[in-house]
Amino acid sequence: MDADRGAGTVTSTEVTDVLVVGAGPTGLVLACDLARRGIAVRIVDRSPAPPRTSRAKGPNPRSLEILDDLGVAEAVLAAGSAPLPMLKYRDRAPVARADPWAGSAPSPDAAYDRAWLVAQWRLEEILRARLAGYGVRVELGREVVGLTQSPDAPAEAEAEAGAGAGAGAGAEGGPEADAEASRVVVTFAGDRRGEEAALRARYVVGCDGAHSSVRKLLGIGFEGTTREDQVMVCGDVELAEDALDRGLWHQWFDEDGAVMLCPIPGTRTGWWFQAGPERDGRGRPLAPTADGFRRLLAHHTGLPGQALTRAELLSTYRVNVRMADRFRAGQVFLAGDAAHVHAIAGGLGMNTGIQDAFNLGWKLGEVLAGRADPELLDTYEEERLPVAARTLDLTSERLRATLEAIRRPGGGLDSAITADTTGLGVGYRWSSLAADRTHLDAGTHPDASSHPDAHARPDRTHLTTATHPTGVPHPDARTHPTGAPHPDARTHPTGAPLTADEGPQAGDRAPDAPCTEAATGAGTRLHRVFAGPRTTVLGFGSGSAAVLDEVAATYGGTGVRTCRVYAADEDRGENRAGEQSQEQSQDQGEEQSADRREGRTGTEAGPPGCAVIDAEGHAAAAYGTGASARAQASAGGAASGARTGTIVVVRPDHHVGLHVPADDARSVREYLRRLHGTGHSAARPPEQSSERSPDRFPDMVDAVRKG
């Protein structure tokens, strides 16, 4: 497959593992995740300077979990503020006040219960600083003008490139061998010397926005609609001090238009300005100007126009709902707005992109490290395309609800916020990576690809015939994991109430839980145990010890950590599987705390094995292990000396991959083999990819695309 428009003459042999195109939040999160894995990554952006834009108002709870994993959540929280109560006006008079998060609080399984307000430019500054800590800087003023793929790269050259993975391409075989092995030649607009510059990358990820050059060069369709009748003007403005209370998000909704002003955290007089546009005599929207903003301010708010002292980053927003028909073409991927754009309601655009990046980063890392087969990359589109389809539908529905609400006095933007918009209910139960014991025992474990239906997931009968505005059918919210009505531990990601015996299913987001470090007695959380570029194998109950020992012996230090979760009253003297000595664990626990403070969440951070005490039973409740252990004991298992327990494999992106009884070591072994190869027993370079075959995931992907 070629995409070689504007390819020009190659005059450079620069080589990298991954080229990220676009340095917004999506691209920066992906680059940070890859860099901490030791992957040779470069990130370019066509802008000559970092953009100072505030289009997105901040990360939602799921994105905050991701930023926490990357070691930047504390900086983001410090740079922003909690979401503000909304004061709504009609005819310049206040008529209602709303706080969508008033009844919300962190729960044991979710440390972040609400979105966070932070300027997009400030979030990008924080991510660029983290990336620079790994020795990677954004290369500005580099515009991609050509892509050429070489799918027939020799297998032996691939092996040479794989041998150097983790140290950067070119470390072993020399530039000629690496250039031969690299599959994508990327050409850029001429540099300052007037030459064409080129770069060879094993993979390219387009994170370059709705007008993505990468997507266009690939010839990938971007179907959907743009609503010319739903228009808003936006900008960052400064208001005179004390013009408005900065503790509120002010919203004026009148019959002839609207103005919304939200304080920009970290500034003294800065505000996000959104409004219905001025119109000419024929009703056509006028382009935004500073004077136009002043007229809108005076008309709707009653404040004098001169109270607006400065306006910049002016733009016109039209409701644009589109999705790429595929998220991958050979060795090139699309993420964020390059793959999907949503209605603004609910604030899910930037957040969905961040979550795309977190899904793709660990998969690229495992393949480039030579531990996983290239087919693992097929699961990026398999998992994220249905989520994007559902998100388009959700944001469009929230926009309709908001437009209906503001027609009445007292209606406002709080109508756009629901539990769905937290992102905590998003999961991948249909994915081929969502294994359960039935699949594995039947011989159709995740690496059994001989049959196209080997990967259990919803088929066409689980899809509704309703379509989102792009015309792409979406998964039914009643059965789709993204249809969660509430993010806390009392409900399942599908919205069904949890029972005492039920924990998350394979594909669901892995719940958090407060615990105590067994070695140090310090408080921690399961998500802190998960943090960093590793898969985590949790062991509950004494029967899990043997499996944890096997995993630690096979994979310790190669992308997998083990964690024994002890009940408060459980004897720790027997078979402390996968743990270090008390002294070693205490030293490493202290080092891990320092790693968290310094943001070192890469392969250098944290011991390969650890143990935590579930002092209050939150982990057992979240994972459904407490009730099942009691049931086994009451059936005579404990009395007869049987060793009970549960094993939960948590992927690097904090989703459950496998949830099985501790006596099912075979399922654990086979699942980890797919994600991480055979551990220490074999060094396996990446294999030649066959590109994504359309019949690999026929039920879900094709049904989502075509209905």
N, C-alpha and C positions, 0 to 999 in steps of 0.2 A: 504494500500500500504506500503510495507516495502522496505527499503534499508539498510541492516544491515551487509554488509560486514565489517569484522573487528570490530564488535560491542564490543566484549569482555565482561567483567564483570563490571557492574555498581557499583562503590564504592563511589559515590558522589550524593548528592541530590541538587546540585546547580540549581537554577531556574532563568529564565529571560523571559521577554516578547519576545524579538527578539535577535537572535544571528546573527551577520553579520560576514561572513567568508571572509576575504581578506581586507587588509587595504590600498589599492590603492585609487585613487580619487573617484571611484564609491562607495566603501564601506564607506569611510570617510564622503562623502556627505550624504549618507543614515543615518549613525550613528548620525551625527550632527542634521539632520532634526528630527529624532526620539527623541533624547535627549532633544531638546528644547521643545518638546511636553510633556515632563514628562514621556515618555515611558522608562521602564527599558530595556536598550539595552547594549549588550556587543559586542565587536568587537575583533576578533582574527586574527592572521596572522602566517603562518608557519615560516616566516623568523625570525632568532634570533635577528636581529637588523633592524631598518628602512632602506629599500633599498635606496641607493643614485643613482637613475636612472634618466635619462633625455630623455627617449624614446619619450614621447609626448612633443610637443613644446608649448603647452598652450591652454587655453580655447578660444572657439569661442564666438561671441556675445551672443548667447542664454545661454551658460554656464556662462558667466559673469553676466547675469541677475540673474541666480540662486545663484551664489556666493554672489551677492549683497543682495539677500533676506536672505542669511545665515549670513550676516554681515561681510564678509571677503573680499569683492571686493576691498576695498581701500588698504588692505594689499597686495593683489595679484598685483594690478596695481603698487604699490610702489616697489615690488620685481622684476618686469619684465620691458619690454619695448614694445613700439609699434612695429608692424612688419616692418622689414627693407626693403629698396629697394634692388633689386636683380641685381648683376653685373654678366653677363654671358660671358664666355670665349670660344674661340676655338683655339686649337693649342697654348695655353698659352697667347693669346692676347685677350684683352677685345673686344667684338663685339656688345654687346647690354646691355641696362639697362632697368629695368622694375620695376614699383611700382604698384602692383595690387590694392592698396587702395588709389591711388593718387586722384581719383575723388570722394572718399567716405567721408561722414561727418555724425555726429549724426543727427538724424531727430527727430521731436517732438514725434513720436511714438516709437523710438528706441534710447536710450541713448548711446548704444555701437554699433559702426558701423564696427568694425574690430576685428579680433582675437588679442590675446595678447601673447607675447613671455615670458614664464617663465619656468624655469626648473621644471620638474615634482617633483623632490625631494623637491624643495622649496614650491611648491603648497601643497604637502602633509604635510610639516612642519606647514604651516599656518592652514590647516584643523585640524591637530592633536592638535594644540594649542587651537583652538576654541572648539573642543570636550572636551579637558581637563577642559575648563571653565565650562562645565556642569558636571564635576566630573567623566567623562568617559575617560579611557585611553586604548590604544591599548594593548592587551595581546599578546606579541611576543612569538615566539617559540612554538605555539600551532597548531599542525597539525591535522585536522579532518581526522579520519580514519573510522568512522562509523556513519550511520544515521538510526534510527529506528522510524517510525511513528506509532502513536497510534490513528487511526481515530475513535475508539469507546470509547473515553473518556466520562465519564458520564456527562450528561447535567448539573446536579447540581454542579459538580465540576467546569464545565465551568463558571457557574454563580458566584461561589466563586472567581474564578480567575478574572473575569470581574469586580467584586466589588472592587478589589484592583488595577485595572489598573490606571496608572498615579502615583501611589506611589511605583510601583514595585511589581512584583509577590511575594507572600509570606507575604504581609502586613497584610492580614486579616485572611486567612484560615489556616496559618501554613504551614510548608514545606511539610507535607504529602499530604494535600489537593491540594496544588499547583502542586506538582510533579505528582499527579494523573491527574490533569486537563491538564497539559502540554502535547502536542501531539508529540513532537519530542525529542528523546534522542540522544544526540550528544556525541560521544566518540572521544577521542584524543589519540595521541601517548603518551607513558608513560612519566610521569613527572620525575623530578630529583630523586624522591624516588623510581622510578621503578614501580609505580602503574599506572593502567589505571585511567584516570580522565574522568568524564562524566558530562554533563550539560543537563538540560531539558529546552526546549524553546517552547513557543507557536508557534513561526514562526522562520524559518531559511532562510537567504538570502545568496546565493552563489555569491560573488563578487570576486572570487579567480582566475580570469584570464582564458586564453584560454585553459590551462591544468587543469581546475577546478576539484578538488577532489569531490566537492559537485555534480557537474553534472555527473561525472562518477559513484559515489555511487548511484545516482538515476537511472542510466541506461538510461539517456536521450541521444538520438542520436545527433551528431554534424556533419551533412553532409556538404559537400562542396569540395573544391579543394585546394591543395597546389601546387604552380607553382615552380618546382625545377629549371626552366630555368630563373626565375626572382628573382635574388639574390642580396643582398646588404650587405655590412659590415658596422657596426656602432660602434661608441664609443664616449666618452668624451675625448677631448685632450686638451693639453695646447700648445700654440705656443709662440715663443719668442716675446717679446713686439715689436710692430711696424712691425711685419712680414706682417700683412694685416690690412687694414682699418676696424675697428670694427663697423663702421656705415653702413656696407653693408653685405648682404648675398651673398657670392662668390660661383659661380657654373661653374665648368669646364666640358664641355661635348665634348668628342672627339669620334672618330669612334671606338677606342679601349677601351673605358671606361669613367669613370666620377669620379670627386671628388666634394663634396659640403661641405662648411664650413660656419657655422652660429655662431656668437658670443652668448655665454650663458650669459644672463643678470645677473647682480649681481656678476659677476666674473671679474677679471682684465685681465686674459689671457686664460680663458676657451672658448672652441669652441665645437659645435656639429659637428662631422665628419661623413659623409656618403660617400660611394664610391662603385663603382663596384669592386668585389673582384679580387685579384690575382688568377691566374689559373695555374694548373700544365700542364705538357706536353700533357695530354689527354683532356684538356679543362675543367677539373673539378675545382670548386671553392675551394680555400684554406681557412683554418680557419684564422680569423683575428689575427694579432699580432702587437705589437708596431713597430717592424722593417718593417713589411709589410705595415703599414700605412705610414711610412717614405718613403718607395720606391714609393708608390702610390702618395704621396704628391710631391716628386721630379719629377716624370714622367709627371704628368699632369699640375702642377702649375709652375714648374721651380724654386720653392723655394728649398733651401738645405734641405735634409732630417733631419738634426740636428735641424732645426727650430722647429720641433715637439719635445718638451721636455718631454712630458708625455702622456701616453694613458691608459685609464682604462674603465671599463664597456664595454669591447669589445664583440660584438655579431654579429651573422649572421642573417639577416632578409630575409625570403622567403615570397613571396606574398601568403597569406593564407586567403581564403574567405570561411567562414563557419557560420552556424547558427543552434542553437538548434531547434529541432522540436517542442518544447514547452518550455515555460518560467516558468511553475509551475507544481509541482507534490505534491498534497495535501497541506501541510503547508510549503512547501519549494519552494523558488523562485530563479530564476537566473537573474543576471543583469550584464551589462557591457560585458567584453570579455568572461565571462563564458557563456553568451548567444549568442554572435555574435562577429566575428572578421572580419575586413575589410581590403581592400587594404589601404596602408598608404597614398595614395594621398588624399588631402583635409583635412587631420588631424581630421577625425571624430571619430576615435576609442574611445579615452578617453572621448570626448564630448558626444557621444551617451550614454556612460555608466553613466555619470553625470546626463544626462537627464532621463535615466531609473530610477535612484535613486530618483529624484525629483518627478517623477510620482508615484512611489510606496510608498514613505515615508508617505505622507498625508493620503493615503488610509489605510495603516497599523495603523496609529495613530487614525483615526476615529473608526476603528473596535475595536481596543484594548481599547479605551476609552468607548466602549459600546454605541456609538451614531449611528453607521452605521451597517447594516447587513453584515455578512462575504461575501455575494455575491458581495459587492463592490470590493473585491480583484480580482474578475474575470476580471474586466476591465483593470487590469495591462497588462495581455497578449493580451487582445482584442485591446488595444491601441498601445502597444509598439512592438508587433511582426510585424505588417505591416510596422511600421517605420523602424525597423531593416532590413526588406527585401528590402525596398526602398533604405536604406543607403548602403547596400551591392552593389546594382546596381549602385548607384551614384558614389561611390568610385571606383568601377571597371571601369566605363566609364571615370572618371577623370584620372585614371592611363593610360588607353589606349590613351587618348588625350595627356598626358604628354610624354609618350614614343614616340609618333609620333612627337611631337614638338621638342624634343631634338635631333632628327635625323638631323635637319636643324640648321645651325649656327644662334644663337640668340634665339633659343628655350630654355625654362627653366621651373622651378617649378611653375611659375606664371600660367601655363596652368591648374594646379590642383585647382586653386582658382576661385570659382564662387559665385554668391549670394546664391546658394543652400547650400554652405558650412558654411554659417553663422548660420544655425539652426533656424533662425527667422521665416521661413515659415512653420515649422513643426506644424501640427495640427491633430485633431482627429474627423473630421466631421462624420465619419462612426460610432463613438462610441455610445453605449447606454447611455452614460452620456452627449451626445450632444443633449440636448432637444430643441424643439421649440414648439411654441404654437399649431401647428397642431397636433403633437403627443399627447400633454396633453389634448387638447380639445376633441380629438377623444377617450379619455379614455385609451390611451396606454401611460400614463405617465411613467417616468423611473422606478417606483416601481411596474408596472404592468407586472409581469413575467409569467402570465398564458399562454401566447402564445409565441412560440419561435421567431416569426417575429415581436414582439412588438417593438423591438429596431431598428428604421430605420437607415440604413447605406447602402453604395453601395453594390449591389449584384454582382453576377458573370459577368453580362453584362458590368460592369464598369472596369473589369480587363483585361489587355492585355495578350496575350498569350506569350509574350516575357518573358524570364527568366533571372535572374541574375546568376552569376557563380555557385551558389550552386544548381541550377536547380529549385529553388522555384519561382513560378510566382510572379511578383511584381505588385503593383498597377500602373496604367498608370499615367505617370507624368502629363498628360494633365488634369486629374481630381483628382489626389491625392493631399492632402494638403501639402505633403512634396515637391511638384514640384514647389516651389515658385521661379520665376526668379529674384525677387528683394525684399529686405526686407522693403522698406520704405512705407510711408502711402499712396502712390499713387497707390499701387497695392494690390490686394487681395492675401491672402495666396495660392490660387490656381493659381495665375498668371494673373487672369482677372482684368482689370482696375476697380478701384472703381468708382462708380457713386456718385453723391451728396447725394443720399438717402440711400446709403448702408454703413453699418458698418460691423464688423466681424460677422461671423456666429457662431453658437454653435459649439464648438470644436476647433475653431481657437485660436491662441495665443492672449491674451488680449493686445491691444496696450497700450503703455505708453503715457503720455502727461504731459507737464509742467503745473502746477497749483499754486495757492497761498492758504496757510492755512487760512481759514476764520477767525479763532480765533486769530492768531498771526500775520498774514500778511507775514509770512515767505514763501519763495519759496519752493516748493516741487514737486513731480511727482506722478502720479497715481501708479507707481510700488512701490514707497515708502509707499503709502497707503495700497497696497496689502501685503507688506512685513510681514512676520511672519506666524505662522501656523494657519491661519484662511481663511475661505471663505469670500469674500467681496461682498456686495450687493450695487451696485451703483444706485443712483436715479437721473435721469435727469428730470427737469421740475416740476412744482408745483404739478402735479397729482401723483408724486411718494411719496409724504409725508406720505400718509396713509399706504402704503406698508412698507416703512422704519420704521414707528412707530411699526407696527405689528411685523416685523422681530426683531427689537431691544427688544421688550417686550418678545418675545418668546425665542430668542437665545442669548441675550446679555451676554457675558462672557462665552459662551459655544461653541466657535469655529466659530462664525459668527460676522462680524462687518458690520456696515452700513456706507455709505458715500454719503452725498448729494452733488451733483455737480451743483453749481450755475453758470448760465451765468453771464457775466460781468455786464449786465444791469438789472439783475433780482432782484426783491425786496426780501430781506431776512427776512422781518419782519413777514411773514405769515407762520405759521406752520413749525418750524425748526425741521423737523423730525429726530429722532434718535440722536440729538445733545445734548451735555451737556450745562450747562449755560456758558455764555461768560467767566466768571472767571474760572470755572472748565476746560473749553476747553483750555484756555490759559495755565493753569498750566499743564494739561496733554499734551498739544502740546510741552511745554518745556521739560517735562519728556521724551516724545517720541524722541525728538532730542537727548537727552542724551543717550537713549537706543540705537539709531542708532550708536552713536559714540563708545559706549561700546560693540556693537554687540549683545545687548539683544533684539533679535527678537522673543522670545518665547511667551508663553501665558501671561507673565508678562508685555509685551511691548505694549504700545499704547491703546487708549481708544476704547471701543466697538462701539462708534459712532463718526463720525467726519464730517466735511464739508470742501469743497475746492471751490475756485472760479476759473472758467475756463476763466481767464482774456483775453486770446487771441483766444479762441474758438477751441483750439487744441483737447480737449477732445471730444467736440461735433462732430468735424469733424472725429476723429478717430473712434467713435462709431456710426456714422451715425444718430445722434439724432437731430442735428440742422435743417437739411432740413425737416425731418419729422414733427418737431414741427411747422415750418413755414407753411407746407402744411396743417396741421390741423387748424391752425389759419386762413389761407386764406379760408378754407371751412366753416368758421363760428363758429368753436369751441370756440375760445377765446371770440368772441363777445357775444356768448350765455351763457358765464360763465362756460363753460366746462373746466375741469382741465386736461391738457395734460401732458404727460411725458412718460419716458421709464425706465424700470428696466433691469439692466444687472447683472447677477450673475457670479462672477469670482471665479473659483476654487482656492484652495490654491497653485496650481502649475501655476497660471497665465494663465489659459485657460478659455475661455468663456464657461459657462455651459448653460446659458439661456439668451435670449435677447428678451424681450416681451414688449408690451405696458403696461403702469402703471396700466391700469384697469384690468389687468389679474393677480390679486392677487392669484388666485387659482393655476396657474402654478408655481408661485414662492414658494408658500406654499408646493406644492407636490415635487418640485425639492429639496428644502432644507430638506424635510423630508427624502429623500433617502440618502443624504449626511450626515445629522447631527441628524437624528431622530426627535423627537417631541419637542426638546428644554427643557425648564424648567418643562414642564407639566408631564414628565414621566422619570424615571430613568430606563434605559433598559440595562441589561447586554448583552454581546455578545451572539449570538445564535450559536448552533451547526452548523458548516458548512457542506454542502453536498459535498464538493470538487467541482472543476469546472466541470460542465456537458458539454460534447461535443456539445449538441444541444442548448446551451444557445446562442451562437453567430455563427450560421451555415454559414451565407452568407460570412462574411468577413474573419473569422479565417480559416475556411476550404478552402475557395478559395485561400487564400494566401499560405496555406500549400500545397495544392494538385493541384490547377489549375482547 
